[in-house]
Amino acid sequence: MAVYLLIGSDEEQGDLIYVGETEEGSTRLLNHDKKKEFWDYAYFFFSNTHNLNKADVKFLEARIYQAIKEAGRYKLENATIPKESHVHDIRQSELMDMFKTIEFILGGAFNLLPFKKVDLQLEVNETKEKINHLQQQLDELEKETFYMTQKGADAKGYLLGEGKKFVVLKGSKTASIEKAANSFKEISAATNLERLKKQGVLQEIDGYYQFNEAHIFNSPSGASDLIYLGATNGWKEWKNKEGESLEKLRK
């Protein structure tokens, strides 16, 4: 025994819902699939201990119908209004606990997976289109991503807009601290490094500095100076997958 809902929509009538009860869920669902075209989802509520009888599900059906009607969210598709069956006060209390659980689920939790009528070929085609679109986006992003991998570094980032600011991405790693240029302490990147360490943007891990979050630099060179721990020309050092530098691509 179960109480169930069919949920869907119609261009003219908007959101629709049907409330019912059944002894044979699969049979009733197949019947509705032939005779009711509006629904996309079916939610069945039943007891794991199989202790619901006809009067119980009729009681729940009527209470759910009334709650949906009062909420005014959906237009009810029932041809007749379900009648609430008479149950003992103790049993009614138990059923109301079940009703509150159902009401909670329908109110937004949606812990039950719905049975959905699916056009498999349409779903496959739409999924392929989404995959192709995502792949195109990834390809475009890949073209705009630049890397620094010399001197033990492993960093990537991108030029921000049409300006000169450069974003180094989270997870990027600098060159080995031991291999920092002797002149590094004399350039502004050293001061920037200390500031970013204090802010938690950079963290020393296994002899390298790692970016815990993405960070915007005022120029590609400001970023590359910190990545290689020395004076650099970021327009030449930052290169895409094809080995083309920012300088070449900006010409």
N, C-alpha and C positions, 0 to 999 in steps of 0.2 A: 504494500500500500504506500502511496506517495501523493504529495501535493506538488504541483508543478506550475511553471510560468513559461509562456512563449513571449519573447520580446523581439520587437522589430520596429520598422517604420514604413510609412507610406508618403509619397510626395504630396498627396492632397490632405491626408489626415494627420501627418506628423508621427510622433512616437506612439506606438501601440503596444498593448500587453493583453494577454489572455491568461486567466487563472483557472486551473482545473485540478481534478483529483483522479487517480487511476489505480487499478490493481495490477495492470500490465503496462509498465512504462514504455517498453520498446514497441509494442503493438500500437499503443495510443500515439506514440511519436510518429510512426510510419503513416498512420491515418491522417494526422494533422499535416504531414508533409504533402499529402495529396490534395487535401481540401482547404488548407489555409496557406496563402502565399506570402503574407506579410512578415512572418517571423524569421529571424536570423539566429536567435539563441534560445535554448531551452534549459531551464534550471529545475532540477528535480530535488525535492527534499523528502528524505525517508529516514527511518530509524534503523540504526545498525543492529539493534536487537530484535527487529521485526515485530515490535509490540504495538504497532498502529493498526487500528481497525477502521471500518468504514465510517463510523461516527466520528472518530478522531480526525480523519483527513477532511471530512465535510466541515467540521468545526474550524480547522485551520484554513481551509479554502475560503470560507466566509469571512474570517478575520483578515486574511491577507487581501482579499478583494476590497473590503471596507477601508483598510489602511491605504491602499493604492488610490482608491477613489478620493479619500480625504486629502491626500498629498497633492493630487491634481497634476502630477508630473506626466502621466501617460493617459491616453484614451483607452478605456477598457473595451475589449472586443467580445466579451461574453454576451451571448444572445439573451441569457436569463441571469438574474442575480442569484448567486449561490445562497442557499438557506443554511443558517447555522444550526447544526444538530444539537440535541440536548445531551450533555454529558454530566456526570457527577461532579460535585464541587471540587473534590480532591483531584480527580482526573483533569478537570478544567485548569486547575493551578499548574499541573504538570505540562499541559498543552500550551499554556500561556508562556511558560519558560521557553518552550520550543519556538513559539511564535516570535518571541523577542529575539531569539538567535537568528531566525530567518529575516526579521525586520532589520537587524544589524547588518547582515550580509547584503541585503538588497539596498541598504542605505549607503553603501560605499565600500565595504570590505571586499566583496566579490572573491571569496576564498575558493569558491567552487568553479571548476573549469566548465565552460558551457559546451554543449553539443551544437556545432555550427554547420549549417548547410553550406557546402563548399563546392564551387566550380573549380575542380582541381587544375584544369588546363589554364583557367584564368589566373588562379593563384600562382602557378608556375611562371606564367608570362610576366605577371606583375613583379614577382620576386626577381626574375632575370633583369627586368628593367631597373629595379632598385639597385641590384648588384652592379650593373653596367654604369649607372649614374654615380655610385659610390667609387667605382674604380676610376672613372674620369676625374672625380674630385681628388682622389689620391694621386693620380698621375700629374694633375695640375699642381698640387701641393708639393710633390716630389721635385718638379721643375723649379719651384721657388725656394727649395731648401738647400742650404749651403753647409759645407762641412770643413772641419779642421782635424786632421788625423795624424799629423806629423809629430815627432818628439814625444810620442806616447799619449798624446791628447786624443780625445774622442768627443768632439763637440759638434753640435749642429744648431742652425738658426736660420733666420730669414730677414730680409730687408723690410722695414716697416713702411708700407705705402710707397709713395714716390719720393720720400725724403731720404735722409742719410742715417736715421736711427736704425739700430740693428738689435734684433731680439735673439738672445741665446736661450735655447730651450732647456726645460727641466731635465735633469739626468746627464747633462753635458759634463765632461771631465777635462780638467786642465792637463798640461804637460806635467811631468814629474817635478815635484817641488825641489828635489835635489839638483835638477838640471836647469833651475831658474838662472837667467842671465845675471852676471855680476852687477850689471847696470840697472836691473829691474827696480831696485829700491829707489832709484833716482827719477823714475817716471811716474806719472799720475796714476797709472794702473795699480801701482803698489798701494797707494792710499785708498783707491777704490776697493781693492781686495780686502783690506782690513775693515773697511766700512761694511762691506757685504758679509763678511764673517760675523761681525757683531749683530747684523740684522737677521742672521740665520739663513741668508740666501745661499751662502757657500759653507761647505762643511769639509774638513780634512778627513779623508778616508784612504788608508793604505798608501800614504805618500803622495796623494793627489788632492786637488780641491774639486768637489762635485757640487753642481747646482741643485739645490733642493727645490727650486722653483724657477720659472722663466724670469729673465731679467732684461730690461731694455737699456741698451747703451746708446750714448749720443752719436756714435759712429761705428762703422765696421772695425776700424783700427782700435778703438777703445776696447771693443770686445776681444779682438785677436791678441792685443797686448796682454790681456789678463789670461787668455787661454794658453798662450805660449810662454807666459811669464817673462816677457821681454819686449823690446821695441819692435813693432812690425808694421807692415802696410796691409791693413785688413782688406783693401780692395783687391789685393793680389792673393792674399792667403785664403780667403773664403772661396771655396770652389764647389760647384754642383757635382752630381754623379758622373757627368761627362768630363769632369776635370776643367770646366770653363770657370774662370774667375769672375768675380763681380765686376771687376774693371773691364773685362772683355765684353760682358753682357750689357754693360751700361753704355757702351760706345754706339 
